[in-house]
Each structure stands twice: as structure tokens, then as C-alpha cells.
Amino acid sequence: MEDSLAINRQTVLRLVFETMDEINETLPEDRQLEKSNGTQLLGRDGKLDSLGLVSFIILLEQRVDEELGRGITLADERAMSRSKSPFRNVENLTDYILELLEETA
């Protein structure tokens, strides 16, 4: 478990990228996620279908809990009601996770 002072954007981005690596193991090469802040997760240019997004979210929530000792829920009414979806791209998702982690500190 990481010290709460060490939880920053780089830590969260590492967890997102590690989860992407795990998801990529199950995807065909042309559907794999590029590890970049601008990578589209959902939407017209997104690589994940709805089932893929659910799997990604579950794995990421587990990784955050295991490595940071913080239980967060990424897919809830709050996330879905935002005008800027946290699942649109990696940058939005990273920002949203940081927001949730700050609230649980």
C-alpha cells in the first residue's frame, strides 16, 4: 500500500496503464489500448465496447484498492451524470480517480 502523500497523478496513471496492459492481453491487436493520456476509452473513437469498459473498470477498481488501500466506485450515478464523462479518455479518468481518492483521504 502506498503512503497517502505518494498518491499523485503519476501513481494513478501508472495504475490505469497497468490495467490497460491487462485488458490488452484479451484484445485483438487492432483493438488494443494505447498507453497515452489522450487515448479514447469510450465513444466513437474508443476501443472498448460496453463489456470491455465494464471489465476495465472492475480491474482498475481492484488495482486501486489492492495497491492504494482505497475502495472507490468508478461507475455510479455521479460519474454517469457528468457532462464530461470520466470514461471518455485516460486523462478524464485519471482526474476522476484523483478526485475520488481525495474524498476518501
C-alpha positions as CSV (number, residue, x, y, z in Angstrom):
1,M,0.0,0.0,0.0
2,E,1.3,3.4,-0.9
3,D,1.6,6.3,1.6
4,S,-1.2,8.8,1.0
5,L,1.3,11.5,0.3
6,A,2.7,9.4,-2.6
7,I,-0.7,9.2,-4.3
8,N,-0.5,11.6,-7.2
9,R,-1.3,11.9,-10.9
10,Q,1.7,9.7,-11.8
11,T,0.7,6.9,-9.4
12,V,-2.9,6.9,-10.7
13,L,-1.7,7.0,-14.3
14,R,0.6,4.0,-13.6
15,L,-2.4,2.1,-12.3
16,V,-4.5,3.0,-15.3
17,F,-1.7,1.9,-17.7
18,E,-1.2,-1.4,-15.8
19,T,-4.9,-2.1,-16.2
20,M,-4.7,-1.2,-19.9
21,D,-1.9,-3.7,-20.2
22,E,-4.0,-6.4,-18.6
23,I,-7.0,-5.6,-20.8
24,N,-4.8,-5.5,-23.9
25,E,-3.9,-9.2,-23.3
26,T,-7.5,-10.1,-24.1
27,L,-8.0,-7.8,-27.1
28,P,-7.0,-8.3,-30.7
29,E,-4.1,-6.2,-31.8
30,D,-6.2,-3.7,-33.8
31,R,-8.4,-3.0,-30.7
32,Q,-5.6,-2.6,-28.1
33,L,-5.4,0.5,-26.0
34,E,-2.5,2.8,-26.5
35,K,-1.0,4.0,-23.2
36,S,-1.5,7.7,-23.6
37,N,-3.4,10.5,-21.8
38,G,-5.5,11.1,-24.9
39,T,-6.4,7.5,-25.5
40,Q,-10.2,7.3,-26.1
41,L,-11.8,4.6,-24.0
42,L,-15.4,5.2,-24.9
43,G,-17.3,6.8,-27.7
44,R,-16.9,6.9,-31.5
45,D,-13.1,6.6,-31.4
46,G,-13.0,4.4,-28.3
47,K,-11.5,0.9,-28.5
48,L,-13.7,-0.6,-25.7
49,D,-17.3,-1.8,-26.1
50,S,-19.6,-1.7,-23.1
51,L,-18.5,-5.1,-21.8
52,G,-14.8,-4.2,-22.3
53,L,-15.4,-0.9,-20.4
54,V,-17.1,-2.8,-17.5
55,S,-14.1,-5.2,-17.3
56,F,-11.7,-2.4,-17.4
57,I,-13.5,-0.5,-14.6
58,I,-13.7,-3.6,-12.4
59,L,-10.0,-4.4,-12.8
60,L,-9.0,-0.7,-12.2
61,E,-11.1,-0.5,-9.0
62,Q,-9.5,-3.7,-7.7
63,R,-6.0,-2.4,-8.6
64,V,-6.6,0.9,-6.8
65,D,-7.9,-1.0,-3.7
66,E,-5.1,-3.5,-3.7
67,E,-2.2,-1.0,-4.3
68,L,-3.5,2.1,-2.5
69,G,-5.8,0.6,0.1
70,R,-8.7,2.7,-1.0
71,G,-12.0,1.4,-2.2
72,I,-13.5,3.6,-4.9
73,T,-16.5,3.2,-7.2
74,L,-15.9,4.5,-10.7
75,A,-19.2,3.7,-12.4
76,D,-22.0,5.2,-10.4
77,E,-24.7,7.8,-10.9
78,R,-22.3,10.6,-10.1
79,A,-19.9,9.6,-12.9
80,M,-22.7,9.0,-15.4
81,S,-24.3,12.4,-14.8
82,R,-21.2,14.4,-15.6
83,S,-21.2,16.5,-18.7
84,K,-17.5,15.5,-19.2
85,S,-17.5,11.7,-18.9
86,P,-14.7,10.3,-16.8
87,F,-14.6,7.3,-19.3
88,R,-14.1,9.3,-22.4
89,N,-10.3,9.2,-22.3
90,V,-7.4,8.4,-20.0
91,E,-6.9,12.0,-18.8
92,N,-10.5,12.4,-17.7
93,L,-10.4,9.0,-15.9
94,T,-7.2,9.9,-14.1
95,D,-8.7,13.2,-13.0
96,Y,-11.8,11.5,-11.7
97,I,-9.8,8.9,-9.8
98,L,-7.7,11.6,-8.2
99,E,-10.9,13.4,-7.2
100,L,-12.4,10.2,-5.6
101,L,-9.1,9.5,-3.8
102,E,-9.0,13.0,-2.3
103,E,-12.5,12.5,-1.0
104,T,-11.6,9.2,0.7
105,A,-8.4,10.6,2.3
